[in-house]
Amino acid sequence: MSGDRAAALRAALAGILDAPGILAGSDIGERYKQDWKGMRGEPIAVLRPATPEAVAATMRVLHRLRQPLVVQGGMTGLVNGGVPLEGEVVLSLERLNRIEAIDPISGTATVQSGVPLETIQNAASEHGLFFPVDIGSRGSCQVGGILSTNAGGNRVLRYGMTRNSVLGLEAVLPDGSVVSRMGLMLKDNAGYDLKHLFIGSEGTLGVITRAVLILLPEPTSRDTALVALPDFPAVIALLRACRRRLGARLTSFEVMWRDYFGLVTGPLKAGRDPFAKPHPLYVLVETLGTEPERDRDALMETLGDFAGDHADTDAVLANSIAESNELWRLRDASGEAARAANPSAGFDVSLPITSMEAWVDEIHGALQALGVASIQTYGHVADGNLHLVIGYAKERPEMKGRINDCVYRSIGALGGSISAEHGVGLEKKSYLALSRSTAEIDLMRRVKAAIDPDDILNRGRIFTGGESK
Ligand SMILES: Cc1cc2nc3c(=O)[nH]c(=O)nc-3n(C[C@H](O)[C@H](O)[C@H](O)COP(=O)(O)OP(=O)(O)OC[C@H]3O[C@@H](n4cnc5c(N)ncnc54)[C@H](O)[C@@H]3O)c2cc1C
């Protein structure tokens, strides 16, 4: 049946997709079937257009056939949004991998959506420029993926979410029409800013094919420190001191609880614990600037004065890029740590920093009472974003639902968000109403139904029921 469907698609797409542009049967590799979290699905076929025009032509055919599809970038998403469901084809953007232009004068990169994040970071650097979005999956995730999930990451504190680094965007709608505003200007209030319909809507409204990204002058200083702290009030005090003393230089403030830090420096051996004794909390602080000596002095003085005022703290400062990277390994090992807790339930929640200490204590207690096997706690705390990875026994698969209920209901009651940065996908959609009102979800459904009345594009992701009939 699925073979017949693939053959019909191949015939309908002849002249649009070349031979490598359509895969069916045993030619479909595992990478198109399974996402980073391990969820699996069998697509009818994988379509791999090589140009934005071919994406639009492909979409016109799929629309005519009312063929459901799921869009795929680097498949590093953490909410199962890219996994093919029954009866879907995969539309992979991996061949749209050209950096079309880097313009040092306007400070922009015009790129196709299949370019990996790290490729853009490196290309910008070759021109003395800097693309500020940075996440642990930088080697694999693609522009289309970070835009459609509005990825956050390690530098949101200073540069905002991915949305803040985009000037222009091109997307193909479910019927194959192209909406293109590849603007190079920051100021453009001529009507709705339609790019924001596509940024963060997880591929449910259009297929992103190209974008104009904002590049900044490359910082000439980078200073990284790891600070060990006795309790959460000390974390808040350090954040306030860093903000006050370091100003715009402060780019990262990543907090790791002992449960996570002990795992990555111990059994996982992802990095070295530089301190003589264990501490309850660790903070990775990073500054980027343009005055190397003054920037380094500012960080050293801030940490020195902080240690003078707060007992039982310790700190190490990286002396080279290699040492800085070594400290970042501790935080970037979150992917390996999550895989080590298999099976597990992962969370990406946000809540006011003022509620964080009490919430973490409460949720740790509630999870332990449920009988979980392990807890990992870390996050981009300065922007209110916490990650939890909760391991449970293989023999108790029902635990996943109980853990989800426990965490999401308590975050909902606090007025926090069930998804700070990873999105909703399939994984969190049954909890969306804990973070969004009925009126908001209803409006999302109406927008979806207006743009995709046949509900063929990323159907059932974020919420069910976008179809207008
Ligand atoms: C180790 C690790 C660390 C991570 N750290 C962070 C982090 O700090 N912050 C953060 O926000 N996320 C993080 N993530 C999650 C993930 O990397 C990001 O969500 C990333 O943006 C996904 O990009 P991708 O290309 O892999 O997209 P995919 O996983 O392929 O797709 C993600 C979603 O976007 C849609 N999509 C993909 N491309 C397009 C397109 N061109 N047009 C329309 N829709 C599209 C898909 O249908 C799917 O719904 C991390 C993931 C890992 C594995």
Ligand as a Chemical Component Dictionary entry (heavy atoms), coordinates in Angstrom:
data_LIG
# 
_chem_comp.id                   LIG 
_chem_comp.type                 NON-POLYMER 
_chem_comp.pdbx_formal_charge   0 
_chem_comp.three_letter_code    LIG 
# 
loop_
_chem_comp_atom.comp_id 
_chem_comp_atom.atom_id 
_chem_comp_atom.alt_atom_id 
_chem_comp_atom.type_symbol 
_chem_comp_atom.charge 
_chem_comp_atom.model_Cartn_x 
_chem_comp_atom.model_Cartn_y 
_chem_comp_atom.model_Cartn_z 
_chem_comp_atom.pdbx_ordinal 
LIG C1  C1  C 0 22.085 18.153 22.749 1  
LIG C2  C2  C 0 20.947 19.082 22.448 2  
LIG C3  C3  C 0 20.939 20.359 23.005 3  
LIG C4  C4  C 0 19.875 21.236 22.724 4  
LIG N1  N1  N 0 19.891 22.471 23.293 5  
LIG C5  C5  C 0 18.886 23.313 23.032 6  
LIG C6  C6  C 0 18.865 24.620 23.626 7  
LIG O1  O1  O 0 19.726 24.986 24.410 8  
LIG N2  N2  N 0 17.852 25.438 23.300 9  
LIG C7  C7  C 0 16.851 25.063 22.431 10 
LIG O2  O2  O 0 15.959 25.866 22.165 11 
LIG N3  N3  N 0 16.838 23.831 21.872 12 
LIG C8  C8  C 0 17.812 22.957 22.151 13 
LIG N4  N4  N 0 17.805 21.712 21.605 14 
LIG C9  C9  C 0 16.660 21.289 20.759 15 
LIG C10 C10 C 0 16.920 21.379 19.227 16 
LIG O3  O3  O 0 18.237 21.317 18.878 17 
LIG C11 C11 C 0 16.380 22.651 18.688 18 
LIG O4  O4  O 0 14.995 22.655 18.885 19 
LIG C12 C12 C 0 16.646 22.871 17.189 20 
LIG O5  O5  O 0 16.155 24.138 16.945 21 
LIG C13 C13 C 0 16.005 21.880 16.226 22 
LIG O6  O6  O 0 16.592 22.040 14.945 23 
LIG P1  P1  P 0 16.585 20.847 13.867 24 
LIG O7  O7  O 0 17.127 21.377 12.589 25 
LIG O8  O8  O 0 17.238 19.646 14.396 26 
LIG O9  O9  O 0 15.020 20.631 13.691 27 
LIG P2  P2  P 0 14.175 19.281 13.629 28 
LIG O10 O10 O 0 14.367 18.503 14.868 29 
LIG O11 O11 O 0 14.432 18.570 12.360 30 
LIG O12 O12 O 0 12.700 19.882 13.590 31 
LIG C14 C14 C 0 12.184 20.555 14.707 32 
LIG C15 C15 C 0 10.776 21.094 14.319 33 
LIG O13 O13 O 0 10.915 22.082 13.315 34 
LIG C16 C16 C 0 10.228 21.711 12.112 35 
LIG N5  N5  N 0 11.095 22.136 11.008 36 
LIG C17 C17 C 0 12.389 21.798 10.788 37 
LIG N6  N6  N 0 12.861 22.451 9.704  38 
LIG C18 C18 C 0 11.836 23.207 9.227  39 
LIG C19 C19 C 0 11.687 24.097 8.123  40 
LIG N7  N7  N 0 12.682 24.349 7.277  41 
LIG N8  N8  N 0 10.484 24.702 7.935  42 
LIG C20 C20 C 0 9.439  24.471 8.777  43 
LIG N9  N9  N 0 9.533  23.624 9.829  44 
LIG C21 C21 C 0 10.710 23.005 10.053 45 
LIG C22 C22 C 0 10.027 20.207 12.214 46 
LIG O14 O14 O 0 8.888  19.785 11.505 47 
LIG C23 C23 C 0 9.864  20.015 13.710 48 
LIG O15 O15 O 0 8.549  20.292 14.095 49 
LIG C24 C24 C 0 18.829 20.814 21.867 50 
LIG C25 C25 C 0 18.855 19.534 21.306 51 
LIG C26 C26 C 0 19.887 18.664 21.594 52 
LIG C27 C27 C 0 19.877 17.309 20.965 53 
# 
loop_
_chem_comp_bond.comp_id 
_chem_comp_bond.atom_id_1 
_chem_comp_bond.atom_id_2 
_chem_comp_bond.value_order 
_chem_comp_bond.pdbx_ordinal 
LIG C1  C2  SING 1  
LIG C2  C3  SING 2  
LIG C2  C26 DOUB 3  
LIG C3  C4  DOUB 4  
LIG C4  N1  SING 5  
LIG C4  C24 SING 6  
LIG N1  C5  DOUB 7  
LIG C5  C6  SING 8  
LIG C5  C8  SING 9  
LIG C6  O1  DOUB 10 
LIG C6  N2  SING 11 
LIG N2  C7  SING 12 
LIG C7  O2  DOUB 13 
LIG C7  N3  SING 14 
LIG N3  C8  DOUB 15 
LIG C8  N4  SING 16 
LIG N4  C9  SING 17 
LIG N4  C24 SING 18 
LIG C9  C10 SING 19 
LIG C10 O3  SING 20 
LIG C10 C11 SING 21 
LIG C11 O4  SING 22 
LIG C11 C12 SING 23 
LIG C12 O5  SING 24 
LIG C12 C13 SING 25 
LIG C13 O6  SING 26 
LIG O6  P1  SING 27 
LIG P1  O7  DOUB 28 
LIG P1  O8  SING 29 
LIG P1  O9  SING 30 
LIG O9  P2  SING 31 
LIG P2  O10 DOUB 32 
LIG P2  O11 SING 33 
LIG P2  O12 SING 34 
LIG O12 C14 SING 35 
LIG C14 C15 SING 36 
LIG C15 O13 SING 37 
LIG C15 C23 SING 38 
LIG O13 C16 SING 39 
LIG C16 N5  SING 40 
LIG C16 C22 SING 41 
LIG N5  C17 SING 42 
LIG N5  C21 SING 43 
LIG C17 N6  DOUB 44 
LIG N6  C18 SING 45 
LIG C18 C19 SING 46 
LIG C18 C21 DOUB 47 
LIG C19 N7  SING 48 
LIG C19 N8  DOUB 49 
LIG N8  C20 SING 50 
LIG C20 N9  DOUB 51 
LIG N9  C21 SING 52 
LIG C22 O14 SING 53 
LIG C22 C23 SING 54 
LIG C23 O15 SING 55 
LIG C24 C25 DOUB 56 
LIG C25 C26 SING 57 
LIG C26 C27 SING 58 
# 
